[in-house]
Amino acid sequence: MKLNERHLLFIRDVLISVAIVGLILAALWGYTGQFPHSPMVVVTSGSMMHDDAPFGRIGTIDPGDLVLVKKVSSRNDILTRGARDNPATSHRMYGDYGDVIVYYPMGNKDRVPIIHRAICWVEKNSDGTYTVKEYGIYNATAVSISELHLSNYRPQNSGFITKGDHNEYPDQIPNGGICAQPVKVDWIVGKARGEIPWFGLIKLMIFGNGQGYSGSDARTIGKAVAPIDEWICLGISLAILVGIPTGWDAYVYIKKRRSEKF
């Protein structure tokens, strides 16, 4: 094969690869509505994990998962979970009822976005009282929900009460919570839709996820810490992705050499 032909084949392969990546990104941006921002986020912590998740933890949100984030435009785009024993919806995502949202705490875009479940909507009425329909609270002078450890809570604005599935307390704990006030729609990046498990660990190996997971099965590789079964699944997946094309190339090469001999 002439050198020019090799160059042309190489250029062709590069262009095909770029075109495929471009089509995938276009499809993701079209679905999520996040252009020009990233259509997905890497989960760094274990706050959304479920203890009863199967090996590999597919279907729940765990450290190293890549999660698609679909843009929302209003409160009605998000379904809340409601009370634990009386869900406000039949819609389930990631092992529990209601939507999971990605938001900036207190609307501060300099902080790391949080990915937690929307539990309920607190409406601050014009007369200063509060309504939380999911918990049967109407025109109350303060919000008290024992299930969420909220007592005489008087937020400054309307918004979502959010909570990690693995956390005991919601994010809106006054004087010490992740986000002291209910999450406004303007603070929300989007709602979680779908996941690519494990592959975000590759990024976390470089940039780290701090104390993102501290379970007894935690293993650290590079700067990333995650459950050992996720590392095993990532290793198997990479072996398959690399092994199939490598094996095919080896097969074609051996077949070609044999044909040349005869």
N, C-alpha and C positions, 0 to 999 in steps of 0.2 A: 504494500500500500504506500503510495506516495505521501511525502510529508504534508503537502497542501491538503490532501484528502483527510489526513488525521486532524489537521487544524480545523477543517470544516466540520468534521464529526464532533469534535470537542465543543466548538461554538454552538452547534446544533443542540447538543446535550445540555449545555448551560442555559440556552434560551428556553428549552422545554422545561427545565427545572424552575427557572424564574417565572415562566408563564403559569405553571401549576401552583406555585406559591402565591402568585398574584390572584389567581382564581379563588383559592381557598380564603385568602384575606378578604377579597371582595364579597364572598358569600358570608363570611363571619360579620363583616361590617354591615352588610345589608340586613342581616337578621337582627343584630344587636342595636344598630343605630348609633354606634359609638364613634364613628369616623370623625376626626382623624386620631382619636385616642385608641388605646389598646382595647380590643373586644373581650379580653379575658384577664383575670388576675390569678396570681399564685397564692395559695393559702399557706400561711406561715405558722399558724398556731393550732392547738388542739381544742379550741373552745367550742367547736361544732361537732366533735367526735361523738360516736355512740359506742358504748361498751359492748353491745351485742352485735356489732357489725361483723360480717363474715371475713374470712381470710382475704386480704387484699383491699378490704374496706370500700368496695365499689358501691355507689349509691348513697354514701354519706360524704360529708366534707371533712377532709383530713389534711394534715401538713403535706405539702408537695402536690396537691391536686391543682390542676388548671381549671378554672371555673369561668364559663361564659357569663357576661354581664349584659343583660338587655336593658336598654334605656327606658325610663318611665317618665311620664309627663304630669301625672296627677296622683292623688291619694287613691283613687279608684283603681289604679293599675296594680295595686298591691293587696293581696288577701292576707288578713291577719289570722294567727292561730286561735286566739281566744284562750279560755280557761283550759287547763290540762285535762280535766275530766268532762269538759263540755266544749269541744272545738267549735269555732264559729264558721268553719268551712269543711268540706269534704276533700278539698285540694291538699295533696301531700307532696312534699318535696324534701329530699335528703333525709328521710327517716322520720318525719314529723309533719304535722299539719301547718298550713300557711306558707307564705313566701319567705325566702331568705333574701335580705337586701345588703347591698354594699354602700356604705355611707362614710362621709368625713365627720368625725366627732366634732360637734358644735360648729359644723360647717367650715372647719379649719383645714384647708387643702395642704397645709404644710405637715399635717399629721398623717400617719399611716391609715388608710381606709380600713374600716371594720366590716367583716362579713358575718352578720348575725340574723336571727329570725325575727320577723315582725310579729309581736305578740298581740298588741292591741293599739287602738288609736285613742289618744286622750284629746278631747275637745275642750279648749278653754272658752267658755261662753262669754258673751259680751258683758254680762253682769259679774264676771269674775269667778263663777262656779265652774264645775267640771263635769263632763259626761264621758263615760267609758262604756259604750253599749255592750261590748263583749263580756263585761263583768257585771252588767245590770246596775251600773252607777249612773244616776241622772241628777244634774243640778246640785252636786255636792260641793261643800265648801273646801274639801280636800280629797285627795285620792288615797284610799287605803285598800290594798290588795294583799292579803296575807300570803298567798301563793307566790307572789313576786317580792315579798319582803318590803313592800311600800307602805309606809304609815304616815298619814297626814302630809302626803306629798303635794306640794303646791307649785307646779311648774310655771314657768313664765310664758310658755307658748303651747300651742297645739302641736301634736306630732305623734310619732310611733314610739311605743315602749319596745325595746329590742333586747334580745338575750341570746347568748350562745347556748346551744343545746346541752353542752357539757358543763355549763356554769350554773351555780346555784342562784346567783343574784343577777338581776337585769343590769343593763348598762347604765340605767338612769338612777343610780344610787347617789343621792345628794352628798356633796363633800367627799368625793372619793371614787365615784363611778367613772366608767370610760367616757360617758357622755351625760352630763348632769341634767340636761334638758331633753324632752322628747324630740325625736329626729324629725326635722322639717323635710318636706318633699324636696326643697331646694338643696338640701345637704346630700341627697341620695344620688349615687353614681348610677345605680340600676339594680335590677333584681337578678338573682342567680338563676341560670338556666343551663343545665347540662354540665358535664365535667369530663376532663381527660385525666384519669387518675395517674399519680406517681411521677409523671414527666416533669412537673415543676420542681422536683427534687434536684434536677440537673442545675437549674438556676440557683437554688438554695445552697448547693454545694460550693458555689463561688461567693455568693453574697451573704449567706447565712440566714438563720431564722431564730437566733438568740436562744431563749428558753422556750421555744415553741412547743416542745413536747418533753415531758419528764416521766413518762410511764416506765414501768419495770422492764418493758420490752424495747425501750428506746435504744437506738444505735446511731452513732455519729459518723458520717463520712464527709470529709472535707469540712465545711462549715455548717452542714445541714444535720439536723437531728429529727428522726422520724421512727415510727414503729418498724421493727425488723421485717414484718411481712410485706410492707410497702417496698422496702429495699429489694427483697427477693423478687417481687413482681416486676419492679423496674428492671432488674437485671435480666430476668427471663424475656421481657418485652424487647429490650435492646439487643439481646442475643438473637432473637427471631428477626428483628428488623435488619440487623447487620448480616446475619447468617444466610438468609434467603437469597439476597442479591449476590453475596460472595459465593455461595454454593452454586448459583446459576452460572456466574462468570467462570468458575472452575470447571463446571460441566461442559460449557461451550468451548473452553480452551482445550480440555482433554479430547473432546470430540474432534476438534479441528486438527490437533496433532496426530490423532489416529488416522484421520482421512488423508493427511499429507503423506503418511508412511505407505499408504496403499495407493 
